[in-house]
């Protein structure tokens, strides 16, 4: 199958350098078929799409800017599905379900505004609801989430193949998972979720598998990714003793590499990755250094941004990064238990937050308004919420159980109200940040919902960008422990066997909306038809 974009330059894999690990457990489809008359009528209902994002990996010698913004009015409801490994074609019914979901969602939002504002029909139809409003209206954490489907059999072929995180695509069309067998898997959103046929949901199977050579340190989506434009479907990943790889998320092939070298001119691996909000740069975290690559120019050329200058600054390995949605600022977490704020323009340090975590920082996240920063660490019992309007001030803490060095992800809904996280006991917790005290006296904020999502460590949490769906993944490295026995003569038989180890390695999709709303809607549509 041909590539969607030019990838003429041969990529170089591997290297001779080697860098020590931070800890023991360190950190889609062919184009749609020709449109029929019925498809053309359905397509006419969608808002016009803006200019697509382009990345030209085939021109490494030029510095011409090839990245253009995607239109803000582009809706993720009409995204096409991806190709499976068997090169199956995308069903036309999925396109219709996408458009029906989008049309129904917009109609409900417009009707609610008409009742609240009392305006005429012309005014209400001109203003489109934002994705934040749609997500805020449909989320319901008043009761335990409903499990829809998942993937378990995929992770039984290899012993101890536990998962290590999952992330929704920016357009919501698919989800990416990372596991201990060093394979990145892409799952499509089940088409049954667009209808009332939830009883027909079966176990999910990946449509793409991208294999890295060694332990995967970090991975991330291209922020302007849209399945409507295959040229924007890319994933960046970093693994031990390998360069940073850029994978084509539409067909699964390796498209480009970014090769960082240390002071000995040896290839070194990045411990963390993060694209800039516009996608023009790729930030890579190293020991006391951040290297910045330009996405239009693969190779070894990069900008060096040390985090320690004249023995002052943020030491340790940069383990995670995130960009502020409102200011030209990015945050870096370190295994030295510190968090620093830096300028996007030149990488200069703006602030170094006090050392409040008990372990190395493994994940951080900005609130949608950019005023708050949430940080979590390994072997640390809480998530801290920092007030960036007064750097150094902790507004409140969110308790959770993290007893290992594993990276435990958490996520915010697009409105910034609900924060969801798992823990090493398999419990999923949801906090309502609007219930936090306004005076910021560092009170402990109790969760509004807690339930046993997995029987093993729930390490990955990701909220869908515009649908009431939560993805979680579970698993951890299991170690045998001496069993209980009263016979002192059988000490050699006391070690726990593999059958005694409790494993729950899987990816699960949860419904976080009002129960029965989608099925009732499908029944109403059937009766009217």
VEXPADO-110243 format. One record per residue (C-alpha): residue number from 1; x, y, z. Coordinates in steps of 0.05 Angstrom, whole numbers, plus 32768, in hexadecimal, padded with zeros to 4 digits. Each point is the difference from the previous one (the first is absolute). Layout:
# residues N
+-----+------+------+------+
| pos |    X |    Y |    Z |
+-----+------+------+------+
| NUM |    X |    Y |    Z |
...
+-----+------+------+------+
This chain:
# residues 529
+-----+------+------+------+
| pos |    X |    Y |    Z |
+-----+------+------+------+
|   1 | 8000 | 8000 | 8000 |
|   2 | 801D | 8043 | 7FED |
|   3 | 8010 | 8036 | 8032 |
|   4 | 7FD0 | 803B | 8006 |
|   5 | 8039 | 8032 | 7FFD |
|   6 | 8047 | 8004 | 7FE4 |
|   7 | 8033 | 7FDA | 8028 |
|   8 | 8039 | 7FFE | 7FCE |
|   9 | 803A | 8006 | 8030 |
|  10 | 8018 | 7FBD | 801C |
|  11 | 7FFD | 7FFF | 804B |
|  12 | 8038 | 7FE9 | 802E |
|  13 | 7FEF | 7FD3 | 803A |
|  14 | 802B | 7FED | 803B |
|  15 | 8040 | 801C | 801D |
|  16 | 803C | 7FF0 | 802A |
|  17 | 7FF1 | 802B | 803C |
|  18 | 7FDF | 7FE9 | 803F |
|  19 | 7FE2 | 8027 | 8039 |
|  20 | 7FEB | 7FE7 | 8045 |
|  21 | 7FB7 | 7FF7 | 800F |
|  22 | 7FDC | 802D | 8032 |
|  23 | 7FE6 | 7FC6 | 8029 |
|  24 | 7FF2 | 7FB6 | 7FFC |
|  25 | 7FBF | 800B | 7FDA |
|  26 | 800E | 8040 | 7FD9 |
|  27 | 7FDB | 802A | 7FF3 |
|  28 | 7ED3 | 7FD4 | 7E3D |
|  29 | 7FE0 | 7FFC | 7FC4 |
|  30 | 7FFB | 8008 | 7FB5 |
|  31 | 7FDD | 803F | 7FE5 |
|  32 | 7FB3 | 7FF9 | 7FFF |
|  33 | 7FDF | 7FE3 | 7FC1 |
|  34 | 7FE3 | 802F | 7FCC |
|  35 | 7FC5 | 8028 | 8019 |
|  36 | 7FBB | 7FEA | 7FEB |
|  37 | 7FC5 | 802E | 7FFA |
|  38 | 7FE9 | 7FEF | 8046 |
|  39 | 8046 | 800E | 801C |
|  40 | 8001 | 8043 | 7FDD |
|  41 | 7FBF | 8014 | 8021 |
|  42 | 801A | 7FEC | 8045 |
|  43 | 8043 | 8024 | 7FF4 |
|  44 | 7FDB | 8040 | 7FEE |
|  45 | 7FE7 | 8003 | 8048 |
|  46 | 8045 | 8007 | 801D |
|  47 | 8023 | 8043 | 800B |
|  48 | 8037 | 8012 | 7FCF |
|  49 | 8044 | 7FE6 | 8011 |
|  50 | 803D | 802C | 8006 |
|  51 | 8043 | 7FF6 | 7FE0 |
|  52 | 8022 | 7FBF | 8016 |
|  53 | 8041 | 7FF9 | 8025 |
|  54 | 803B | 7FEA | 7FD6 |
|  55 | 8043 | 7FE3 | 8014 |
|  56 | 8034 | 7FF6 | 7FCA |
|  57 | 8031 | 7FCD | 801B |
|  58 | 801F | 7FF8 | 7FBB |
|  59 | 8024 | 8044 | 7FFF |
|  60 | 8032 | 8000 | 8039 |
|  61 | 802E | 8033 | 7FDF |
|  62 | 7FCF | 8039 | 7FFC |
|  63 | 7FE7 | 802B | 8039 |
|  64 | 7FBF | 8016 | 7FDE |
|  65 | 7FC6 | 8002 | 8030 |
|  66 | 7FCD | 7FCC | 7FE9 |
|  67 | 7FD2 | 7FFE | 803C |
|  68 | 7FBE | 8023 | 7FFD |
|  69 | 7FC9 | 8001 | 8034 |
|  70 | 7FC2 | 7FD6 | 7FFC |
|  71 | 7FBF | 8028 | 8000 |
|  72 | 7FE2 | 8006 | 8046 |
|  73 | 7FBA | 7FF1 | 7FE7 |
|  74 | 8015 | 7FBB | 7FE9 |
|  75 | 7FD6 | 7FCD | 8025 |
|  76 | 801C | 7FBC | 8013 |
|  77 | 7FBD | 7FDE | 7FF5 |
|  78 | 800D | 7FF0 | 7FB7 |
|  79 | 8044 | 7FE0 | 8005 |
|  80 | 800D | 7FC3 | 7FD4 |
|  81 | 8015 | 7FBE | 801D |
|  82 | 8045 | 7FE3 | 7FF6 |
|  83 | 8016 | 7FC4 | 7FD7 |
|  84 | 8009 | 7FBE | 8022 |
|  85 | 803D | 7FD5 | 7FF5 |
|  86 | 7FD6 | 7FD6 | 7FD1 |
|  87 | 7FF6 | 803E | 7FD5 |
|  88 | 7FB5 | 7FFF | 800C |
|  89 | 7FD9 | 8039 | 7FE1 |
|  90 | 7FDB | 8032 | 802C |
|  91 | 7FB5 | 7FF2 | 8002 |
|  92 | 7FD3 | 8037 | 7FE6 |
|  93 | 7FD1 | 7FF5 | 803B |
|  94 | 8035 | 801C | 802F |
|  95 | 8002 | 8041 | 7FDA |
|  96 | 7FB5 | 8007 | 8007 |
|  97 | 8003 | 7FF0 | 804B |
|  98 | 8036 | 8035 | 8009 |
|  99 | 7FD6 | 8035 | 7FDE |
| 100 | 7FC0 | 7FEB | 8024 |
| 101 | 8024 | 8004 | 8043 |
| 102 | 801B | 8045 | 7FEF |
| 103 | 7FBD | 801A | 7FE5 |
| 104 | 7FD9 | 7FE7 | 803D |
| 105 | 8033 | 801D | 8030 |
| 106 | 7FFD | 8044 | 7FDF |
| 107 | 7FB4 | 8000 | 7FFF |
| 108 | 7FFC | 7FF1 | 804A |
| 109 | 8031 | 8037 | 8011 |
| 110 | 7FDB | 8033 | 7FD5 |
| 111 | 7FBD | 7FED | 8020 |
| 112 | 801C | 8008 | 8046 |
| 113 | 801A | 8045 | 7FEF |
| 114 | 7FBD | 8015 | 7FE3 |
| 115 | 7FDD | 7FED | 8041 |
| 116 | 8034 | 8023 | 802C |
| 117 | 800B | 803F | 7FD9 |
| 118 | 7FBB | 800A | 7FE1 |
| 119 | 801E | 8018 | 7FBF |
| 120 | 7FE5 | 7FF4 | 7FBB |
| 121 | 8013 | 7FC4 | 7FD6 |
| 122 | 802E | 8027 | 7FD2 |
| 123 | 802D | 8018 | 8038 |
| 124 | 8006 | 7FBB | 8020 |
| 125 | 8012 | 7FDA | 7FC1 |
| 126 | 8038 | 8030 | 7FEF |
| 127 | 8027 | 7FF2 | 8040 |
| 128 | 801E | 7FBB | 8003 |
| 129 | 800A | 7FDF | 8044 |
| 130 | 8048 | 7FF6 | 8014 |
| 131 | 801E | 7FBC | 8010 |
| 132 | 8008 | 8015 | 8048 |
| 133 | 7FB5 | 800D | 8006 |
| 134 | 7FED | 7FBE | 7FE1 |
| 135 | 802F | 7FD8 | 802D |
| 136 | 7FEA | 8026 | 803E |
| 137 | 7FB6 | 7FF3 | 7FF2 |
| 138 | 8005 | 7FB5 | 7FF4 |
| 139 | 8031 | 7FE9 | 8036 |
| 140 | 7FDF | 7FDE | 803B |
| 141 | 802A | 7FE8 | 803A |
| 142 | 7FC7 | 7FF8 | 8031 |
| 143 | 8005 | 7FB4 | 7FFA |
| 144 | 8032 | 7FCB | 7FED |
| 145 | 8015 | 8000 | 7FB7 |
| 146 | 7FE4 | 7FCC | 7FD2 |
| 147 | 8033 | 7FD2 | 7FDF |
| 148 | 7FF3 | 7FFC | 7FB5 |
| 149 | 8037 | 7FD6 | 7FE1 |
| 150 | 804B | 7FF6 | 8002 |
| 151 | 803C | 7FD8 | 7FEA |
| 152 | 801D | 7FC7 | 8029 |
| 153 | 8013 | 7FC7 | 7FD2 |
| 154 | 8032 | 802C | 7FDC |
| 155 | 802D | 8001 | 803E |
| 156 | 8000 | 7FB6 | 8011 |
| 157 | 8030 | 7FE9 | 7FCA |
| 158 | 803C | 8019 | 8026 |
| 159 | 800C | 7FF2 | 804B |
| 160 | 7FF8 | 803C | 802D |
| 161 | 7FEA | 802C | 7FC6 |
| 162 | 7FE2 | 8036 | 802C |
| 163 | 7FEA | 8043 | 7FE3 |
| 164 | 8024 | 8041 | 800E |
| 165 | 7FCF | 8036 | 7FEB |
| 166 | 7FCD | 8014 | 7FCB |
| 167 | 7FF0 | 8041 | 7FDC |
| 168 | 7FC6 | 8015 | 7FD5 |
| 169 | 8010 | 801F | 7FBD |
| 170 | 7FF4 | 804C | 7FFD |
| 171 | 7FC5 | 7FF6 | 7FD1 |
| 172 | 7FE2 | 7FC7 | 802A |
| 173 | 8000 | 7FCD | 7FC8 |
| 174 | 802E | 7FCD | 8020 |
| 175 | 8028 | 7FF0 | 803E |
| 176 | 804A | 7FF0 | 8008 |
| 177 | 801B | 7FCF | 8034 |
| 178 | 8046 | 7FEE | 8018 |
| 179 | 8012 | 7FBD | 801F |
| 180 | 803B | 7FDA | 801C |
| 181 | 800D | 7FDB | 7FBF |
| 182 | 8017 | 8043 | 7FE2 |
| 183 | 7FC6 | 8004 | 7FCE |
| 184 | 7FD5 | 803D | 7FF4 |
| 185 | 7FB9 | 7FEB | 7FED |
| 186 | 7FCA | 802B | 7FE0 |
| 187 | 7FB7 | 7FEE | 800B |
| 188 | 7FC7 | 801F | 7FDA |
| 189 | 7FC3 | 801B | 8024 |
| 190 | 7FCC | 7FC8 | 7FFC |
| 191 | 7FCA | 8014 | 7FCD |
| 192 | 7FC9 | 7FE4 | 802C |
| 193 | 800A | 803A | 8030 |
| 194 | 7FE0 | 802E | 7FCC |
| 195 | 7FBF | 7FD9 | 8003 |
| 196 | 7FD5 | 7FDD | 8035 |
| 197 | 8020 | 7FBC | 7FF0 |
| 198 | 8029 | 7FFC | 803F |
| 199 | 7FED | 7FB7 | 8009 |
| 200 | 8027 | 7FF1 | 7FC1 |
| 201 | 8042 | 801B | 801B |
| 202 | 8037 | 7FCC | 7FFC |
| 203 | 8048 | 8000 | 8019 |
| 204 | 802A | 8033 | 7FDC |
| 205 | 803B | 7FED | 7FD3 |
| 206 | 8038 | 802F | 7FEC |
| 207 | 8001 | 8018 | 7FB8 |
| 208 | 804A | 8015 | 8003 |
| 209 | 803D | 7FE5 | 8025 |
| 210 | 8041 | 8028 | 8003 |
| 211 | 803A | 7FDA | 801F |
| 212 | 8039 | 8023 | 8022 |
| 213 | 8044 | 7FDF | 800B |
| 214 | 8002 | 8008 | 804C |
| 215 | 7FDC | 801D | 803C |
| 216 | 7FD3 | 803A | 7FEC |
| 217 | 800E | 803D | 802A |
| 218 | 7FCB | 802F | 7FE5 |
| 219 | 7FD1 | 800B | 7FC6 |
| 220 | 7FCF | 8036 | 7FE9 |
| 221 | 7FD0 | 8013 | 7FC8 |
| 222 | 800C | 8037 | 7FCE |
| 223 | 7FD2 | 8037 | 801D |
| 224 | 7FE0 | 8014 | 7FBE |
| 225 | 7FF1 | 7FB8 | 7FEE |
| 226 | 7FBF | 7FF5 | 7FD8 |
| 227 | 7FEA | 7FC1 | 7FDD |
| 228 | 7FE2 | 802B | 7FCA |
| 229 | 8047 | 8011 | 7FEB |
| 230 | 8031 | 7FC4 | 7FFF |
| 231 | 803B | 8030 | 7FFC |
| 232 | 7FF3 | 8014 | 8049 |
| 233 | 7FFA | 7FB9 | 801D |
| 234 | 8043 | 7FF8 | 8025 |
| 235 | 8019 | 7FE4 | 8042 |
| 236 | 8043 | 800F | 8020 |
| 237 | 8021 | 7FCC | 802D |
| 238 | 8041 | 7FF8 | 8024 |
| 239 | 8020 | 7FBF | 8018 |
| 240 | 8040 | 7FEA | 8021 |
| 241 | 803E | 8003 | 7FD3 |
| 242 | 7FD7 | 8019 | 7FC5 |
| 243 | 7FF3 | 8044 | 7FDF |
| 244 | 7FBD | 8022 | 8004 |
| 245 | 7FD2 | 7FDE | 7FCD |
| 246 | 7FC7 | 8020 | 7FDA |
| 247 | 7FCB | 7FCC | 7FEE |
| 248 | 7FCB | 8007 | 7FCB |
| 249 | 7FC0 | 7FF4 | 8028 |
| 250 | 7FD8 | 7FF6 | 7FC0 |
| 251 | 8028 | 7FC4 | 7FE5 |
| 252 | 802F | 7FEE | 8039 |
| 253 | 8044 | 8009 | 7FDD |
| 254 | 803C | 8026 | 801A |
| 255 | 8003 | 8044 | 7FDD |
| 256 | 803A | 8027 | 801F |
| 257 | 8032 | 8002 | 8039 |
| 258 | 801D | 8037 | 802D |
| 259 | 8045 | 7FEC | 8017 |
| 260 | 801A | 8021 | 8041 |
| 261 | 804A | 7FF8 | 8010 |
| 262 | 8024 | 800D | 8041 |
| 263 | 8042 | 8024 | 800C |
| 264 | 8026 | 7FC0 | 7FEB |
| 265 | 7FDC | 8000 | 7FBE |
| 266 | 7FDA | 7FC1 | 8015 |
| 267 | 7FB7 | 7FF5 | 7FF2 |
| 268 | 7FD6 | 800A | 803E |
| 269 | 7FB6 | 7FF4 | 800D |
| 270 | 7FCD | 8033 | 8017 |
| 271 | 7FDC | 7FF2 | 8041 |
| 272 | 7FC4 | 802C | 7FF0 |
| 273 | 7FDF | 801D | 7FC3 |
| 274 | 7FCF | 8039 | 7FF3 |
| 275 | 7FEB | 8025 | 7FC1 |
| 276 | 7FF7 | 804B | 8002 |
| 277 | 7FB6 | 8015 | 7FFB |
| 278 | 8007 | 8012 | 7FB6 |
| 279 | 8026 | 7FC0 | 7FF0 |
| 280 | 803C | 8024 | 7FE3 |
| 281 | 8031 | 7FE9 | 8036 |
| 282 | 800E | 7FC0 | 8026 |
| 283 | 801B | 8008 | 8047 |
| 284 | 802A | 7FC7 | 801B |
| 285 | 8015 | 7FF8 | 8049 |
| 286 | 8045 | 7FE9 | 8015 |
| 287 | 802D | 8005 | 803D |
| 288 | 8000 | 804A | 8013 |
| 289 | 7FF1 | 8011 | 7FB8 |
| 290 | 7FC6 | 800B | 7FD0 |
| 291 | 800D | 7FF8 | 7FB6 |
| 292 | 7FD1 | 8020 | 7FCD |
| 293 | 7FF9 | 7FE3 | 7FBA |
| 294 | 7FD9 | 801E | 7FC7 |
| 295 | 7FCD | 7FD0 | 7FE3 |
| 296 | 800C | 8017 | 7FB9 |
| 297 | 804A | 7FEE | 8004 |
| 298 | 800F | 7FB9 | 8018 |
| 299 | 8048 | 7FEF | 8012 |
| 300 | 8030 | 8013 | 8037 |
| 301 | 7FFB | 804C | 7FFE |
| 302 | 7FDF | 801A | 803F |
| 303 | 8000 | 8039 | 8032 |
| 304 | 8020 | 7FF2 | 8044 |
| 305 | 7FDD | 801D | 803D |
| 306 | 8024 | 7FEE | 8041 |
| 307 | 7FD5 | 8001 | 803F |
| 308 | 803D | 800C | 802D |
| 309 | 802A | 803E | 7FF4 |
| 310 | 803B | 8010 | 802D |
| 311 | 7FEA | 7FCB | 8031 |
| 312 | 7FBC | 8021 | 8007 |
| 313 | 7FBF | 7FE5 | 7FE5 |
| 314 | 7FDC | 7FBE | 7FF9 |
| 315 | 802C | 7FC3 | 8006 |
| 316 | 7FF1 | 7FB7 | 7FF1 |
| 317 | 7FE1 | 7FDE | 7FC4 |
| 318 | 7FC6 | 8026 | 7FE0 |
| 319 | 7FCA | 7FCA | 8006 |
| 320 | 7FC2 | 8025 | 7FE6 |
| 321 | 7FEC | 8041 | 7FDD |
| 322 | 7FC1 | 8026 | 7FF1 |
| 323 | 7FEE | 8042 | 7FDE |
| 324 | 7FD3 | 8037 | 801B |
| 325 | 7FC1 | 800A | 7FD6 |
| 326 | 7FFF | 804B | 800D |
| 327 | 8048 | 8018 | 8007 |
| 328 | 8042 | 7FF2 | 7FDB |
| 329 | 8017 | 7FD6 | 803B |
| 330 | 8010 | 7FB7 | 8009 |
| 331 | 800B | 7FD8 | 803F |
| 332 | 8034 | 7FCA | 800C |
| 333 | 7FFD | 7FCA | 8036 |
| 334 | 8040 | 7FDF | 8018 |
| 335 | 8013 | 7FC1 | 8024 |
| 336 | 8022 | 802E | 8032 |
| 337 | 7FB9 | 800E | 801A |
| 338 | 7FFC | 8047 | 7FE4 |
| 339 | 7FD5 | 8025 | 7FCE |
| 340 | 8019 | 803B | 7FD6 |
| 341 | 7FDD | 8033 | 7FD4 |
| 342 | 8024 | 8016 | 7FC1 |
| 343 | 7FF6 | 8032 | 7FC7 |
| 344 | 7FEF | 7FE3 | 7FBD |
| 345 | 8027 | 8037 | 7FDC |
| 346 | 8046 | 7FF2 | 801A |
| 347 | 7FF9 | 7FCA | 8035 |
| 348 | 8012 | 802E | 803A |
| 349 | 7FE7 | 7FEB | 8044 |
| 350 | 7FC6 | 8029 | 801B |
| 351 | 7FF4 | 7FDD | 8042 |
| 352 | 8016 | 7FC3 | 8027 |
| 353 | 7FC7 | 7FE6 | 802B |
| 354 | 800F | 7FE9 | 8047 |
| 355 | 8013 | 7FB8 | 800A |
| 356 | 7FC0 | 7FE3 | 801C |
| 357 | 7FFD | 7FBA | 7FE2 |
| 358 | 801D | 7FC3 | 8022 |
| 359 | 8017 | 7FDF | 7FC0 |
| 360 | 8013 | 8010 | 7FB9 |
| 361 | 7FCB | 8026 | 7FD8 |
| 362 | 7FE1 | 7FD2 | 7FCC |
| 363 | 7FC6 | 8027 | 7FE4 |
| 364 | 7FE8 | 8048 | 7FFD |
| 365 | 7FC5 | 8023 | 7FDF |
| 366 | 7FE8 | 8048 | 7FF6 |
| 367 | 7FB8 | 8014 | 800C |
| 368 | 7FDB | 8018 | 7FC1 |
| 369 | 8004 | 8049 | 8017 |
| 370 | 804B | 7FFA | 800F |
| 371 | 7FF9 | 8019 | 8048 |
| 372 | 800C | 7FBE | 8022 |
| 373 | 8034 | 7FC9 | 7FF9 |
| 374 | 7FF4 | 7FB9 | 801A |
| 375 | 803C | 7FD4 | 8010 |
| 376 | 8008 | 7FB8 | 8017 |
| 377 | 803C | 7FD7 | 8014 |
| 378 | 8015 | 7FB8 | 800B |
| 379 | 7FF9 | 7FE3 | 8046 |
| 380 | 7FDA | 803F | 8012 |
| 381 | 7FBA | 7FFE | 8020 |
| 382 | 7FE3 | 803F | 7FE0 |
| 383 | 7FF7 | 802C | 7FC2 |
| 384 | 8010 | 8049 | 800D |
| 385 | 7FDB | 803B | 7FE1 |
| 386 | 802E | 803D | 7FF8 |
| 387 | 7FE6 | 8047 | 7FF6 |
| 388 | 802B | 801D | 7FC8 |
| 389 | 7FE7 | 8046 | 800E |
| 390 | 8028 | 7FFA | 8040 |
| 391 | 8037 | 7FCD | 7FF0 |
| 392 | 8011 | 7FD5 | 803B |
| 393 | 7FBA | 8001 | 801E |
| 394 | 7FDD | 7FBD | 8005 |
| 395 | 7FB4 | 8008 | 7FFD |
| 396 | 7FED | 7FB9 | 8014 |
| 397 | 8017 | 7FB8 | 7FFC |
| 398 | 7FDC | 7FC3 | 7FE4 |
| 399 | 800E | 7FC0 | 8026 |
| 400 | 800E | 7FBF | 7FDB |
| 401 | 8028 | 7FC0 | 800D |
| 402 | 8042 | 7FFC | 7FDA |
| 403 | 8030 | 7FCE | 8021 |
| 404 | 802D | 7FEF | 7FC5 |
| 405 | 802F | 8023 | 7FCF |
| 406 | 7FCE | 7FF6 | 7FC7 |
| 407 | 7FE7 | 803E | 7FDB |
| 408 | 7FB6 | 8009 | 8014 |
| 409 | 7FDD | 802E | 7FCF |
| 410 | 7FC5 | 802F | 800F |
| 411 | 7FD6 | 802A | 7FD3 |
| 412 | 7FD1 | 803D | 8000 |
| 413 | 7FBF | 8007 | 7FD9 |
| 414 | 8000 | 8039 | 7FCC |
| 415 | 7FDA | 802E | 802F |
| 416 | 8035 | 7FF7 | 8036 |
| 417 | 7FCD | 7FED | 8035 |
| 418 | 800B | 7FB6 | 8009 |
| 419 | 8044 | 7FDF | 800C |
| 420 | 8003 | 7FB4 | 7FF9 |
| 421 | 8039 | 7FD3 | 8017 |
| 422 | 800E | 7FB7 | 8010 |
| 423 | 802E | 7FE4 | 8035 |
| 424 | 802A | 7FC3 | 800F |
| 425 | 7FC4 | 7FDD | 8022 |
| 426 | 7FD6 | 8002 | 7FC0 |
| 427 | 7FD1 | 8036 | 801A |
| 428 | 7FE8 | 8037 | 7FD2 |
| 429 | 7FF3 | 8043 | 8022 |
| 430 | 7FDC | 803E | 7FE7 |
| 431 | 8007 | 8045 | 8020 |
| 432 | 7FD5 | 803E | 7FF4 |
| 433 | 8031 | 803A | 8001 |
| 434 | 7FC7 | 8033 | 8006 |
| 435 | 7FF5 | 7FE8 | 8047 |
| 436 | 8045 | 8015 | 8016 |
| 437 | 8005 | 8039 | 8033 |
| 438 | 800B | 8044 | 7FDE |
| 439 | 8032 | 8018 | 8034 |
| 440 | 8033 | 7FCB | 7FED |
| 441 | 8013 | 7FE8 | 8045 |
| 442 | 801B | 7FBE | 7FE6 |
| 443 | 7FC5 | 7FD6 | 8016 |
| 444 | 7FFA | 7FB8 | 7FEA |
| 445 | 7FCA | 7FFA | 7FCC |
| 446 | 7FD8 | 7FC0 | 8006 |
| 447 | 7FE9 | 7FDB | 7FC1 |
| 448 | 7FB7 | 8003 | 7FEC |
| 449 | 8004 | 7FBA | 7FE3 |
| 450 | 802C | 7FC3 | 800E |
| 451 | 7FF7 | 7FB9 | 7FE7 |
| 452 | 8029 | 7FC2 | 7FF1 |
| 453 | 800F | 8006 | 7FB6 |
| 454 | 8034 | 7FC8 | 7FFC |
| 455 | 801B | 7FCA | 802D |
| 456 | 8047 | 8017 | 7FF2 |
| 457 | 8023 | 8043 | 7FFB |
| 458 | 7FD8 | 8034 | 7FD7 |
| 459 | 803A | 8026 | 7FE2 |
| 460 | 7FE0 | 8021 | 7FC3 |
| 461 | 7FC5 | 8030 | 7FFC |
| 462 | 7FEA | 8028 | 7FC3 |
| 463 | 7FBF | 8027 | 7FF5 |
| 464 | 7FE2 | 8005 | 7FBB |
| 465 | 8005 | 8047 | 7FE3 |
| 466 | 7FB5 | 8008 | 7FF2 |
| 467 | 7FDA | 7FC0 | 8013 |
| 468 | 7FF1 | 7FE8 | 8047 |
| 469 | 8032 | 7FC7 | 7FFB |
| 470 | 803A | 7FEF | 802F |
| 471 | 8037 | 7FD0 | 7FEC |
| 472 | 8029 | 7FDC | 8036 |
| 473 | 8037 | 7FCC | 7FFE |
| 474 | 801D | 7FD4 | 8035 |
| 475 | 8039 | 7FD3 | 8014 |
| 476 | 8044 | 8001 | 8021 |
| 477 | 803E | 7FD5 | 8007 |
| 478 | 7FF1 | 7FC7 | 802F |
| 479 | 8034 | 7FE6 | 8031 |
| 480 | 7FFA | 7FBC | 8023 |
| 481 | 7FFB | 8002 | 804B |
| 482 | 8007 | 7FC9 | 8034 |
| 483 | 7FBE | 7FDC | 800C |
| 484 | 7FDF | 7FEE | 8041 |
| 485 | 8015 | 7FBC | 8019 |
| 486 | 8005 | 7FE0 | 8045 |
| 487 | 8033 | 7FCC | 7FE9 |
| 488 | 8046 | 801C | 800A |
| 489 | 801E | 7FC6 | 7FD9 |
| 490 | 7FE3 | 8018 | 7FBE |
| 491 | 8021 | 8044 | 7FFC |
| 492 | 8015 | 7FF5 | 7FB8 |
| 493 | 7FB6 | 7FF6 | 7FED |
| 494 | 7FE7 | 8040 | 8020 |
| 495 | 800D | 802C | 7FC5 |
| 496 | 7FC0 | 8018 | 7FDE |
| 497 | 7FF3 | 7FDF | 7FBD |
| 498 | 7FE7 | 8023 | 7FC1 |
| 499 | 7FBA | 7FE5 | 800C |
| 500 | 7FFD | 8022 | 8044 |
| 501 | 8010 | 8045 | 7FE4 |
| 502 | 7FC4 | 802C | 7FF5 |
| 503 | 8004 | 8021 | 7FBB |
| 504 | 7FD1 | 802F | 7FDE |
| 505 | 8021 | 8018 | 7FC0 |
| 506 | 7FCD | 8023 | 7FD4 |
| 507 | 7FE5 | 803F | 7FE0 |
| 508 | 7FB8 | 8013 | 8012 |
| 509 | 7FCF | 8034 | 7FE6 |
| 510 | 7FCF | 801D | 8032 |
| 511 | 7FC0 | 8027 | 7FF5 |
| 512 | 7FFF | 8040 | 802A |
| 513 | 7FBE | 801E | 7FE7 |
| 514 | 7FB9 | 7FF8 | 8019 |
| 515 | 7FED | 7FB7 | 7FFD |
| 516 | 7FCB | 7FEF | 7FCD |
| 517 | 8003 | 8042 | 7FDB |
| 518 | 801E | 7FE4 | 7FC1 |
| 519 | 7FD1 | 7FC3 | 7FFE |
| 520 | 7FC2 | 802C | 800B |
| 521 | 8017 | 802D | 7FC9 |
| 522 | 8008 | 7FC5 | 7FD0 |
| 523 | 7FBA | 7FE8 | 8011 |
| 524 | 7FE2 | 8044 | 7FF2 |
| 525 | 8024 | 8003 | 7FBD |
| 526 | 7FE5 | 7FBA | 7FEF |
| 527 | 7FB8 | 8013 | 8012 |
| 528 | 8001 | 803F | 7FD6 |
| 529 | 801D | 7FDB | 7FC4 |
+-----+------+------+------+
